[in-house]
Amino acid sequence: MFSEESSQYFAATVCESGCIEVRLDAPDGKCAAAIEFDCDAPTGVYTALPEGISGAHDVYFVFSESDIGFYDWQFL
């Protein structure tokens, strides 16, 4: 559950190249964020959320490639 104060950013540590979409409530639900990257070593990346997120949601990560390294993530 997200706090009453909405999250404004999505951050992750990733490796390789591709895109990760953050979707709410279903794998084909509303896209809350999308982050593209191309890096050879684990790298921290972040993006602003177009709309803040608050309340209870199931969160789904949709990957453009099968070999993406996805180490950690957080909403800020």
C-alpha positions, 0 to 999 in steps of 0.5 A, a space after each residue: 500500500 502506498 502512503 497517503 502522501 503520493 509517490 512521485 518517482 520510480 527508481 530501480 537498479 537494472 542491467 542490460 538494455 530494454 524497457 520496464 513498464 510499471 503497471 497498476 492492478 493488472 499486467 495490462 493495467 494503467 501504465 504508471 511509469 516506463 523506464 528505458 535503459 542501456 547499461 553493461 553493469 548494474 546501474 541506478 535509474 529513475 523516472 518521475 511519475 506522470 501522476 502521483 500514486 497513493 492507496 492500495 494497488 497491485 504492482 506489475 513489472 512488464 519487461 521488454 526483454 527476457 534478459 534484463 537484470 532487475 536488482 531492486 526498486 522503490 517508489 519515492 
